[in-house]
Amino acid sequence: MLKRFLQYGTFPLFAFGINALLIGLVGAGSPYWQPLLVLLAAIGLMFGIERLIPWQPRWNIPHGDARRDLLHAALNTAFNHLGVLLLPLLAGLGLFRGLWPRDWPFWAQALLAILVADLGISAVHHLSHKWNLLWRFHAVHHSARRLYGFNGLMKHPLHQLAETLGGVLPLLLLGIPPAVALALVFCVAVQLLLQHANADYRSGPLKFLFANAEVHRFHHSSRAGEGDVNFGLFTTLWDHLAGTFHYRAGTAPRAAGEVGLSGGEPYPDGYAAQLLRPFR
């Protein structure tokens, strides 16, 4: 009974429930620590769910990567939140500030920010698989040999910066309010957690609209060329339009060695070594 509840309740709880709570707290002007506490609770909850309904039980066992992934997550999360704090200093970039719908309800502004950021981040993500210079930095993310919650923030800081610029620069030009940007940062963190979770949750036909773990696992396939699909962060809309959406029931990577990089010399596991690897 519990397993069934978690399988069908995890996706709506995180995608709609927790994100709605975060947007509501930020929109109400709650102290920063309150949405941060909700995010930390969501991380802990997902780690528990991964152990109750694992997609691949072996992926719950650290592969000598726990400390490294924690460093990736801590640094990249800090950079994301620092960017929000710098928004007032970047207000001059708002060349089209009059276009931002400040009279909309806060939740509608947050949804608009999510859709715009989703397009920009998806575009940079797609380009990262086509342009070798970007791929060298993006490869850090794809070097993971197991998929679990923290993988979403396992990124080289410079590639994180490139994706952030792709998603946020259009919003800056439109004059996004700092509070809306903060809500977006929290929702991105929840989505990355949900998208990479080692949890056998089900979303039915919603997986054809939302970029969740059911479809994103194909993106991490270690088989050459098979990972060039499902680039979206929040939605699969842009993948459908670009012809890069892929889902085939029962074929997502699950066995040992089915995720990660294919061919070539072994990718370094250490945090510092991964930061330096793209410059080789």
Secondary structure, 3 states (H helix, E strand, C coil): CHHHHHHHHHHHHHHHHHHHHHHHHHHCCCCCHHHHHHHHHHHHHHHHHHHHCECCHHHHCCCCCHHHHHHHHHHHHHHHHHHHHCHHHHHHHCCCHHHCCCCCCHHHHHHHHHHHHHHHHHHHHHHHCCCHHHHHHHHHHHCCCCCCHHHHHCCCHHHHHHHHHHHHHHHHHCCCCHHHHHHHHHHHHHHHHHHCCCECCCCHHHHHCECCHHHHHHHHECCCCCCCCCCCCCECHHHHHHCCCCCCCCCCCCCCCCECCCCCCCCCCCHHHHHHHHHC
